Every structure is written in C-alpha cells, then in structure tokens.
Amino acid sequence: MVAPAEGGAQTMESDPLGAREKTPVTLAVRKSLKRTHDMFLGNEEMRRAEHPAGTTIMMRMKMLDEYEHVRDVPEEASAESLQALPFLKTLAIDDATKEASPSAITQMLTDIGQEGRGSAAASIGPAVGPVVPVAPRAPTDPSTQIQVMPRRDRPDIPKPVWHPPWKLMRVLSGHEGWVRTVAVDPTNEWFASSGNDRLIKIWDLASGTLKLSLTGHVSTVRGVCISDRHPYLFSCSEDCEVKCWDLEQNMVVRNYHGHLSGVYCISLHPTLNILATGGRDGSVRVWDMRTKTGIFTFGGHTNAVCSLASQASEPQLISGSMDRMVRLWDLAAGKCSVTLTNHKKSIRALACHPLEYTFVSCSSDHNKVWKCPRGAFERNIGGHNAIVNACVIREGQQGSSQLIAGTDNGYMHFWDWKSGHKFQSYQAIPQPGSMSAENAIFAMTLDQSGSRLLTAECDKTVKIYREDPNATPETHPLNWKAPKLNADHRY
C-alpha cells in the first residue's frame, strides 16, 4: 500500500503545471464569454474592409454563370451559325401576335429556370436560347390571360356629428334600496321608479317632487312600463308576479300568473293590446292585456331573459338573454324566426331605433347593430369594456342619433350612432351615505321630448341629466380620427 502512494507523489511533483484548481463549468463558461466579448467589443461598429480583388472575382463568377451559354452567339445569324446553333432559328410570327410574345430577356430567364428543373423539363419544352421568341399559346390557357380581381368596396366611415356633452341636472332621493327601473309617462308630466324597496314611486317630472307610492309587490320590482292608450301601469317583480295598476284608482286590477321564477323584464306592444314578459325561467310569455290569458309561451333561451324590446313592424318582439343569444319572435306564427349568436357575453339591454329599421343589442364585449327584419349584422360599437345594464337611442336632431349606455361600473357612455364614435364618458358620483362601489346604473330612459335623461342607480337615487346648453364646438371640440380598416374589419 506504500508503493502506490509514493508513485502518486512522484507524479504530482513531476507535473510541470503544478496543482490545478478545479473550476465549476458555469463559471468557466462565463469567463470565456466575457473574454470573447471584450475581444470584439471595439469592432462592433466597424464595417468589414473592402477587398477589390475578391469583389472582381465574385463579379466574374456571376457573369460566367449567367452569360456563359450566350458568349459565342454571333451578331447576325447565318446558315453556318444556324446549323451550329439551332436555337437561333426564329418562328414566323405575324404582327398581331408579336406584342404578346415575351422579350428575349424574359425568354432567357424562363429557359434558365427550365434548365434547372432537369431532363424531364428539357424533354417537354423546346431548345433553350436567349433570343428565341415563343409561339403564342392557346387563348384558353389561363396563364396567357389577364385576370383582374374585382375591387372590394370598403365601407365609408362617416364623420361623426358634433354633440354637446351631457351633465347632471337633478338628483332625486327617496327610495330605501337600489333603484332598478324607471319609466316616463306618455304625457311627459310624471315618471315612475321602483327597486329593491318594493315600492313604485310616482314623481313629478318638472319639479322632482314625490307624488305617490304604490305598494303590492313582496320582492324587488325589476320592470315598470306605462301604457300610452290606457290609464294602466304594468310592473314585474322577482316574486313571479306581473301586475296591472289602474292609475285612476291607484290599485291593482289584474295579475298575470304563469312565470315559474322571478320576472326580470317587461315590454308593451306599441299598437296591440298585448304584454310581453321575460324572466329567470328562460321563457318569454305574451299576455292578453285585458283577459289576463297567456297567448304564447316562447321557449328556447337556456338562461334568464334580461331584456325585451317590441316594435310595430317585424320582428315585433326581440329578446336578449344571459345565454348570449338574441332571438327574434314572430307573433303571427308563434315561434322564433331568427336566433343571433354573435355575442360572447350576456345581453342585458336592447333598444330599437326610432327612425331606422334597426336595433342594437348591448353586451360587455360589443354593442352590435342589426338590420331588421332578419337580423342582418351591420356593425360593432365598442369602447365601454364593462357590463351594460341599460341603453337608449336618442333621435338625432343634427343628422345623427346618439346611443347612450349605462354600465355596471357607474359610467355612462355616449356614442354617435352612424360613426360609432364615443364622444363622452360620464362617471356617476355615489351620493353621501353610499359606498363607492354602489354606483352601478341599472336602467335609463329619455323623456318624451328627448331632452332629459333619467337613470335608476345603485345609490338609491334617480338622476336626471341634460345636454350642456353652454357647450360649443370650440369649447368641446370633436376629437375624432378615422380608424384604419383591414379587409375583415367592420366599423
């Protein structure tokens, strides 16, 4: 055991490099990279020096490769040169087809490409050569015909019309819970509001004073609408009840039974004496206003129906649901005529345009404009990035209407209808005594003149807005820039 140890000691002493320190691999790699970086750091911005001899040799190689096969071509073709170089033979071409023949350079490039394909391509085509014009091909060959793609018409984005900004005019407090719905009387003298306190309150529109409170529901009232042909007010609630109130007697005269769960939305037909309601059970029920009987029970939605809109022309009834679908109902046939599945999020607000034959469905992804009666998609209106609980379309006075939407985060967004330009975003301020998060806007409507906007909000108030009378295009300029369109974009 002693001898190997002595031999090992002699080996260590005889090593000319001496004892070497063991360095980790990662540290050695870093040192190598640093040395390499320091070596070439000074040459980073320097260009490679030109080498005239190398440049000359490279140009000669390119010329030899490109023009070797035409170096011995004579200036004029003779009988001897035609026998030696058969590719110089020309074909008889009349003047009519001379313009369609390719030039010598074009044919040379074509022949070079055919040479590179191998013997198979050479056996098909004629002998190669730079100055041989080819015979015109058959006119049925699509490669010889000029095909012009039709110009695709892009939509013209209209420039938005200037609208004065809206500002807060009045705040009405009196409810003891969230205000979930608001509706204006057709005479434009009073309006009704209701919410979580289960009370339907009647307010004077001019002065903002409370005139009357109606009790009868036992749960949150989610919808109120007022008839323009009868002295009736209709309300729907989460207690599964739909009630008809006689405003001359201030009492309930009819109850419409049939919903299996809470009723979330209600709508009156503008010309017929029928009433439509939708709720958590996913059904849309159509009632006879006078006899209280159910005319239709439309099924098809797989989740709660949150919004309804009705109009005199087809489709007479439109519903939006939490299942991300918009359905158009045919009241004559008693069935769904069109189902629109373009939305990616739930639809909580619908509105029909008062002048155009269109309607809008509002969701957190986009507000989509549809063309009646088949629901053809027209365009998107976006920029809100929040859950939209209510929307209304204001009839245009300067050539363009306005789309107004109230969101769950307390913002009201105002768009120019034709261009989709958002010209104002207004954040509602919660009233004293409410939390900062209680600023959602649950419902909104315009008065009969369209000059005042009423909103039902989460801070237990009803707010009235109007346009700023002192605003001008100079004080509030239109900040609009035409967006860039691609082939698949719809403004």
C-alpha positions as CSV (number, residue, x, y, z in Angstrom):
1,M,0.0,0.0,0.0
2,V,3.0,2.3,0.5
3,A,4.4,1.9,-3.0
4,P,1.4,3.3,-4.9
5,A,1.3,6.3,-2.6
6,E,5.0,7.1,-3.3
7,G,4.4,6.7,-7.0
8,G,1.5,9.1,-6.9
9,A,3.6,11.7,-5.0
10,Q,6.3,11.4,-7.6
11,T,3.7,12.1,-10.4
12,M,2.4,15.2,-8.7
13,E,5.9,16.5,-8.3
14,S,6.8,15.8,-11.9
15,D,3.7,17.7,-13.3
16,P,5.1,20.9,-14.9
17,L,1.8,22.8,-14.4
18,G,1.6,22.1,-10.7
19,A,-1.6,21.8,-8.8
20,R,-4.6,23.0,-10.8
21,E,-7.7,24.5,-9.1
22,K,-11.0,22.9,-10.1
23,T,-13.3,25.5,-11.6
24,P,-17.1,24.9,-12.0
25,V,-18.3,24.6,-15.6
26,T,-20.7,27.5,-15.3
27,L,-18.0,29.9,-14.1
28,A,-15.6,28.8,-16.8
29,V,-18.2,29.4,-19.5
30,R,-18.9,32.9,-18.1
31,K,-15.2,33.8,-18.1
32,S,-14.9,32.5,-21.7
33,L,-17.9,34.6,-22.8
34,K,-16.5,37.7,-21.1
35,R,-13.2,37.3,-22.7
36,T,-14.8,36.9,-26.1
37,H,-17.0,39.9,-25.6
38,D,-14.0,42.1,-24.5
39,M,-12.1,40.9,-27.5
40,F,-14.7,42.0,-30.1
41,L,-16.2,44.9,-28.2
42,G,-14.1,47.5,-30.0
43,N,-15.0,46.2,-33.5
44,E,-18.8,46.3,-33.0
45,E,-19.4,49.5,-35.1
46,M,-16.7,48.8,-37.7
47,R,-17.5,47.7,-41.2
48,R,-15.7,44.9,-43.0
49,A,-12.9,46.3,-45.1
50,E,-13.5,46.1,-48.9
51,H,-11.3,43.7,-50.8
52,P,-11.1,44.8,-54.5
53,A,-9.6,41.6,-55.8
54,G,-12.3,39.5,-54.1
55,T,-15.1,41.7,-55.4
56,T,-13.7,41.4,-59.0
57,I,-13.5,37.6,-58.7
58,M,-17.1,37.5,-57.4
59,M,-18.4,39.6,-60.3
60,R,-16.6,37.4,-62.9
61,M,-18.1,34.3,-61.4
62,K,-21.6,35.8,-61.6
63,M,-21.1,36.9,-65.2
64,L,-19.7,33.5,-66.2
65,D,-22.6,31.7,-64.5
66,E,-25.3,33.9,-66.1
67,Y,-24.0,34.5,-69.7
68,E,-21.6,31.6,-70.5
69,H,-24.1,29.9,-72.9
70,V,-24.6,33.1,-75.0
71,R,-20.9,34.2,-75.1
72,D,-20.3,32.8,-78.7
73,V,-23.6,33.9,-80.2
74,P,-22.8,35.8,-83.5
75,E,-24.2,39.3,-84.1
76,E,-26.0,38.1,-87.2
77,A,-27.5,34.7,-87.8
78,S,-26.1,32.9,-90.9
79,A,-26.6,29.5,-92.4
80,E,-23.5,28.1,-90.7
81,S,-24.4,29.6,-87.4
82,L,-27.9,28.2,-87.6
83,Q,-26.5,24.7,-88.2
84,A,-24.1,25.1,-85.3
85,L,-26.6,26.8,-83.0
86,P,-30.1,25.5,-83.9
87,F,-31.8,27.6,-81.1
88,L,-31.2,30.7,-83.2
89,K,-34.0,29.7,-85.6
90,T,-36.9,32.0,-85.4
91,L,-40.6,31.1,-85.9
92,A,-42.9,33.0,-88.2
93,I,-45.0,35.4,-86.2
94,D,-47.3,37.9,-87.6
95,D,-47.7,41.5,-86.3
96,A,-50.9,40.7,-84.4
97,T,-49.2,38.3,-82.1
98,K,-45.8,40.0,-81.9
99,E,-46.8,42.1,-78.9
100,A,-47.9,39.0,-77.0
101,S,-44.6,37.3,-77.4
102,P,-42.1,37.6,-74.5
103,S,-38.9,39.6,-74.9
104,A,-35.5,37.9,-75.3
105,I,-34.6,38.6,-71.6
106,T,-37.9,37.2,-70.4
107,Q,-37.4,34.1,-72.5
108,M,-33.8,33.7,-71.3
109,L,-35.0,33.7,-67.7
110,T,-37.7,31.2,-68.5
111,D,-35.2,28.9,-70.2
112,I,-32.8,29.1,-67.4
113,G,-35.5,28.1,-65.0
114,Q,-36.4,25.2,-67.2
115,E,-32.8,24.1,-67.4
116,G,-32.6,23.8,-63.6
117,R,-35.6,21.5,-63.4
118,G,-33.8,18.6,-65.0
119,S,-34.1,16.4,-68.0
120,A,-37.8,15.9,-67.6
121,A,-38.5,19.6,-68.1
122,A,-36.0,19.8,-71.0
123,S,-37.7,16.9,-72.8
124,I,-41.0,18.8,-72.8
125,G,-40.0,22.3,-73.9
126,P,-38.1,23.5,-77.0
127,A,-34.3,24.0,-77.1
128,V,-33.1,26.8,-74.8
129,G,-31.8,30.1,-76.1
130,P,-31.9,33.7,-75.2
131,V,-33.3,35.2,-78.4
132,V,-35.9,32.6,-79.5
133,P,-39.4,34.1,-79.4
134,V,-42.0,31.5,-78.4
135,A,-45.2,30.9,-80.3
136,P,-48.4,32.3,-78.7
137,R,-50.2,29.9,-76.6
138,A,-53.9,29.0,-77.0
139,P,-56.2,31.7,-75.7
140,T,-57.9,29.2,-73.4
141,D,-54.7,28.9,-71.3
142,P,-55.3,31.0,-68.2
143,S,-51.6,31.8,-67.9
144,T,-51.9,34.0,-71.1
145,Q,-55.0,35.8,-70.0
146,I,-55.1,38.9,-67.8
147,Q,-57.3,38.4,-64.8
148,V,-58.4,41.5,-63.0
149,M,-59.7,40.9,-59.4
150,P,-62.9,43.0,-58.8
151,R,-62.3,45.9,-56.4
152,R,-63.7,45.2,-53.0
153,D,-65.8,48.1,-51.7
154,R,-64.8,49.1,-48.3
155,P,-67.4,50.8,-46.0
156,D,-67.2,54.5,-45.8
157,I,-66.9,55.6,-42.2
158,P,-69.0,58.7,-41.8
159,K,-67.5,61.6,-39.9
160,P,-69.4,61.9,-36.6
161,V,-71.7,64.9,-35.9
162,W,-70.8,67.1,-33.0
163,H,-73.0,66.6,-30.0
164,P,-73.0,68.7,-26.8
165,P,-71.9,66.9,-23.7
166,W,-74.3,65.8,-21.0
167,K,-74.2,67.0,-17.4
168,L,-76.1,66.2,-14.2
169,M,-79.2,68.3,-13.7
170,R,-81.0,66.9,-10.6
171,V,-80.7,64.1,-8.1
172,L,-83.9,62.6,-6.6
173,S,-83.6,60.5,-3.4
174,G,-86.5,58.7,-1.7
175,H,-86.0,55.0,-2.3
176,E,-84.7,52.8,0.5
177,G,-83.0,50.4,-1.8
178,W,-81.4,50.1,-5.2
179,V,-83.5,51.7,-7.9
180,R,-83.9,49.0,-10.6
181,T,-86.3,50.6,-13.2
182,V,-87.7,53.9,-14.4
183,A,-90.4,54.8,-16.9
184,V,-91.8,58.1,-18.2
185,D,-95.5,58.9,-18.7
186,P,-96.6,59.5,-22.3
187,T,-97.9,62.9,-21.3
188,N,-94.4,63.8,-20.1
189,E,-95.8,65.1,-16.8
190,W,-94.6,62.4,-14.4
191,F,-92.5,59.3,-14.2
192,A,-92.4,56.1,-12.2
193,S,-89.4,54.3,-10.5
194,S,-89.1,51.2,-8.4
195,G,-86.4,48.9,-7.0
196,N,-85.4,46.8,-4.0
197,D,-87.7,48.6,-1.6
198,R,-90.7,47.0,-3.4
199,L,-92.3,50.5,-3.8
200,I,-93.4,52.0,-7.0
201,K,-93.0,55.8,-6.7
202,I,-94.6,58.4,-8.9
203,W,-92.6,61.6,-9.3
204,D,-93.4,64.9,-10.9
205,L,-91.0,65.4,-13.8
206,A,-90.9,69.2,-13.8
207,S,-90.3,69.7,-10.1
208,G,-89.0,66.4,-9.0
209,T,-91.4,66.0,-6.1
210,L,-92.8,62.7,-4.9
211,K,-96.5,62.4,-5.6
212,L,-97.4,58.8,-4.8
213,S,-96.1,55.4,-3.6
214,L,-97.8,52.2,-4.6
215,T,-97.3,49.0,-2.5
216,G,-98.3,45.5,-3.5
217,H,-95.2,43.5,-4.5
218,V,-93.4,41.4,-1.9
219,S,-90.0,41.4,-3.7
220,T,-87.7,43.5,-5.8
221,V,-89.6,45.2,-8.7
222,R,-87.4,44.8,-11.8
223,G,-89.5,46.4,-14.5
224,V,-92.2,49.1,-15.0
225,C,-93.9,50.3,-18.2
226,I,-96.8,52.7,-18.8
227,S,-99.4,52.3,-21.5
228,D,-100.0,55.2,-23.9
229,R,-103.6,54.1,-24.7
230,H,-104.9,53.2,-21.3
231,P,-104.5,54.6,-17.8
232,Y,-102.6,51.5,-16.8
233,L,-99.1,50.9,-15.3
234,F,-97.6,47.4,-15.5
235,S,-94.9,46.1,-13.2
236,C,-93.0,42.8,-12.9
237,S,-91.1,41.6,-9.8
238,E,-88.9,38.8,-8.5
239,D,-91.9,37.4,-6.7
240,C,-93.0,35.9,-10.0
241,E,-95.9,38.4,-10.3
242,V,-96.9,40.7,-13.1
243,K,-99.4,43.3,-12.0
244,C,-101.6,45.8,-13.8
245,W,-102.2,49.0,-11.9
246,D,-105.2,51.3,-12.6
247,L,-103.8,54.9,-12.2
248,E,-107.2,56.4,-11.7
249,Q,-107.9,54.2,-8.7
250,N,-104.2,53.6,-7.7
251,M,-104.8,49.9,-7.1
252,V,-104.0,46.6,-8.7
253,V,-106.8,45.5,-11.1
254,R,-105.1,42.4,-12.8
255,N,-102.5,39.8,-12.0
256,Y,-100.8,37.7,-14.7
257,H,-99.8,34.3,-13.4
258,G,-97.6,31.8,-15.2
259,H,-93.9,32.6,-14.6
260,L,-92.1,29.9,-12.5
261,S,-89.4,32.3,-11.2
262,G,-88.6,36.0,-11.0
263,V,-89.7,38.2,-13.8
264,Y,-86.8,40.5,-15.0
265,C,-88.2,42.5,-17.9
266,I,-91.5,43.7,-19.3
267,S,-92.5,45.4,-22.6
268,L,-95.7,46.7,-24.1
269,H,-96.6,46.3,-27.8
270,P,-96.9,49.8,-29.4
271,T,-100.1,49.0,-31.3
272,L,-101.6,45.8,-29.9
273,N,-103.1,45.2,-26.5
274,I,-100.6,42.6,-25.6
275,L,-97.9,42.5,-22.9
276,A,-94.6,40.5,-23.1
277,T,-92.5,39.5,-20.0
278,G,-89.3,37.5,-19.6
279,G,-87.7,36.2,-16.5
280,R,-85.3,33.8,-14.8
281,D,-87.1,30.7,-16.0
282,G,-85.8,31.4,-19.6
283,S,-89.3,31.8,-21.1
284,V,-90.9,34.8,-22.9
285,R,-94.6,35.0,-22.2
286,V,-97.0,37.1,-24.2
287,W,-100.3,38.1,-22.4
288,D,-103.6,39.5,-23.4
289,M,-103.7,42.8,-21.6
290,R,-107.5,42.6,-21.0
291,T,-108.3,39.0,-20.3
292,K,-105.1,38.1,-18.4
293,T,-104.7,34.9,-20.5
294,G,-101.4,33.8,-21.9
295,I,-101.2,34.0,-25.7
296,F,-97.8,32.4,-26.2
297,T,-95.1,30.9,-24.1
298,F,-91.9,31.1,-26.1
299,G,-89.2,28.7,-25.0
300,G,-85.7,28.5,-26.5
301,H,-83.5,30.5,-24.2
302,T,-81.4,28.4,-21.9
303,N,-80.8,31.1,-19.3
304,A,-82.6,34.1,-17.8
305,V,-84.2,36.6,-20.2
306,C,-82.9,40.0,-19.1
307,S,-84.1,42.4,-21.9
308,L,-87.1,42.7,-24.2
309,A,-87.9,45.2,-27.0
310,S,-91.1,45.4,-29.1
311,Q,-92.0,47.4,-32.2
312,A,-94.9,47.6,-34.6
313,S,-93.1,46.1,-37.6
314,E,-91.4,42.7,-37.9
315,P,-89.8,41.4,-35.7
316,Q,-92.5,42.6,-33.3
317,L,-90.7,41.1,-30.3
318,I,-86.9,40.8,-29.6
319,S,-85.4,39.2,-26.5
320,G,-81.9,39.1,-25.1
321,S,-80.7,36.6,-22.6
322,M,-77.9,35.5,-20.3
323,D,-77.2,32.6,-22.7
324,R,-75.5,35.1,-25.1
325,M,-78.3,34.8,-27.7
326,V,-80.7,37.3,-29.2
327,R,-84.0,35.9,-30.5
328,L,-86.4,37.5,-32.9
329,W,-90.0,36.2,-32.4
330,D,-92.8,36.0,-35.0
331,L,-96.1,36.7,-33.2
332,A,-98.1,35.7,-36.2
333,A,-96.5,32.2,-36.5
334,G,-96.0,31.9,-32.7
335,K,-92.3,30.9,-32.9
336,C,-88.8,32.1,-33.1
337,S,-87.8,33.4,-36.6
338,V,-84.1,34.2,-36.1
339,T,-81.5,33.3,-33.5
340,L,-78.5,35.6,-33.3
341,T,-75.4,34.0,-31.7
342,N,-72.7,36.7,-32.4
343,H,-72.3,37.8,-28.8
344,K,-69.8,36.3,-26.5
345,K,-71.3,37.7,-23.3
346,S,-74.8,38.0,-21.9
347,I,-77.2,40.6,-23.3
348,R,-78.9,42.8,-20.7
349,A,-80.0,45.7,-22.8
350,L,-81.9,46.1,-26.2
351,A,-83.1,49.2,-28.0
352,C,-84.9,49.8,-31.3
353,H,-84.0,52.9,-33.3
354,P,-87.0,55.3,-33.5
355,L,-86.3,56.2,-37.2
356,E,-84.2,53.5,-38.8
357,Y,-85.3,49.9,-39.3
358,T,-82.5,48.7,-36.9
359,F,-82.0,47.7,-33.3
360,V,-79.0,47.4,-31.0
361,S,-78.1,44.7,-28.5
362,C,-75.6,45.7,-25.8
363,S,-73.2,43.4,-24.1
364,S,-69.8,43.6,-22.3
365,D,-68.0,42.5,-25.5
366,H,-69.6,44.8,-28.1
367,N,-72.7,46.7,-28.8
368,K,-74.0,45.3,-32.1
369,V,-76.3,47.0,-34.6
370,W,-78.7,44.7,-36.5
371,K,-80.8,45.3,-39.5
372,C,-84.5,44.3,-39.4
373,P,-86.4,42.1,-40.1
374,R,-83.9,39.2,-40.4
375,G,-81.3,40.4,-38.0
376,A,-78.5,41.1,-40.5
377,F,-75.4,42.2,-38.7
378,E,-74.3,45.8,-39.6
379,R,-71.5,47.0,-37.3
380,N,-70.0,47.0,-33.8
381,I,-70.0,49.9,-31.4
382,G,-67.4,49.4,-28.6
383,G,-65.2,51.2,-26.1
384,H,-67.1,50.6,-22.9
385,N,-65.4,47.4,-21.5
386,A,-68.0,46.8,-18.8
387,I,-71.3,45.1,-18.3
388,V,-74.1,47.1,-19.9
389,N,-77.3,47.1,-17.9
390,A,-79.3,49.7,-19.9
391,C,-79.3,51.5,-23.2
392,V,-81.4,54.0,-25.1
393,I,-81.2,55.6,-28.5
394,R,-81.9,59.3,-28.8
395,E,-83.4,60.5,-32.0
396,G,-81.0,62.7,-33.9
397,Q,-81.6,66.4,-34.2
398,Q,-78.4,67.3,-36.2
399,G,-78.4,64.4,-38.7
400,S,-77.2,61.7,-36.4
401,S,-78.7,59.9,-33.4
402,Q,-77.0,59.0,-30.1
403,L,-76.5,55.7,-28.4
404,I,-76.4,56.0,-24.6
405,A,-75.5,53.1,-22.4
406,G,-75.3,52.7,-18.6
407,T,-72.7,50.2,-17.2
408,D,-72.2,48.3,-14.0
409,N,-69.1,50.3,-13.0
410,G,-71.0,53.6,-12.9
411,Y,-70.1,55.0,-16.3
412,M,-72.5,56.4,-18.9
413,H,-71.1,56.2,-22.5
414,F,-72.4,58.3,-25.3
415,W,-71.7,57.3,-29.0
416,D,-72.5,59.0,-32.3
417,W,-74.9,56.5,-33.9
418,K,-73.6,56.4,-37.5
419,S,-69.9,56.6,-37.0
420,G,-69.7,54.7,-33.6
421,H,-67.5,57.5,-32.2
422,K,-67.7,57.7,-28.4
423,F,-67.8,61.4,-27.7
424,Q,-68.3,61.3,-23.9
425,S,-67.9,59.0,-20.9
426,Y,-69.5,60.3,-17.7
427,Q,-68.9,58.6,-14.3
428,A,-71.8,58.9,-11.9
429,I,-70.8,60.0,-8.4
430,P,-72.3,58.0,-5.5
431,Q,-74.4,60.0,-3.1
432,P,-73.3,60.6,0.5
433,G,-74.0,57.6,2.7
434,S,-73.4,55.1,-0.1
435,M,-70.3,53.1,-0.7
436,S,-68.0,54.0,-3.5
437,A,-68.9,50.7,-5.2
438,E,-72.6,51.5,-5.2
439,N,-72.5,53.5,-8.5
440,A,-74.0,51.0,-11.0
441,I,-76.6,52.2,-13.4
442,F,-79.5,49.7,-13.7
443,A,-82.0,51.4,-16.0
444,M,-82.3,54.6,-18.1
445,T,-84.9,56.3,-20.3
446,L,-85.5,59.5,-22.1
447,D,-88.5,61.8,-21.6
448,Q,-90.9,62.3,-24.4
449,S,-89.0,65.3,-25.8
450,G,-85.7,63.5,-25.7
451,S,-84.0,66.4,-23.8
452,R,-83.8,64.8,-20.4
453,L,-82.2,61.5,-19.5
454,L,-83.4,59.7,-16.4
455,T,-81.2,57.0,-14.8
456,A,-82.0,54.5,-12.0
457,E,-78.8,53.9,-10.0
458,C,-77.4,51.7,-7.3
459,D,-77.0,54.6,-4.7
460,K,-80.8,54.6,-4.2
461,T,-81.3,57.7,-6.3
462,V,-82.8,58.7,-9.6
463,K,-80.6,61.2,-11.5
464,I,-81.8,63.5,-14.3
465,Y,-79.2,64.6,-17.0
466,R,-79.4,67.1,-19.8
467,E,-77.2,68.5,-22.5
468,D,-74.9,71.3,-21.6
469,P,-76.6,74.5,-23.1
470,N,-73.3,76.4,-22.9
471,A,-71.2,73.9,-24.8
472,T,-70.0,74.8,-28.3
473,P,-67.7,73.0,-30.8
474,E,-64.9,75.4,-29.8
475,T,-65.2,74.7,-26.0
476,H,-65.7,70.9,-26.6
477,P,-64.0,70.1,-29.9
478,L,-64.7,66.8,-31.7
479,N,-61.6,64.6,-31.1
480,W,-62.0,62.0,-33.8
481,K,-59.6,60.2,-36.1
482,A,-60.6,57.8,-38.8
483,P,-59.6,54.3,-37.9
484,K,-57.5,52.1,-40.2
485,L,-59.5,49.4,-41.8
486,N,-58.3,46.0,-42.8
487,A,-60.1,43.6,-45.2
488,D,-62.2,41.8,-42.5
489,H,-62.9,44.9,-40.3
490,R,-66.4,46.4,-39.9
491,Y,-66.5,49.8,-38.3
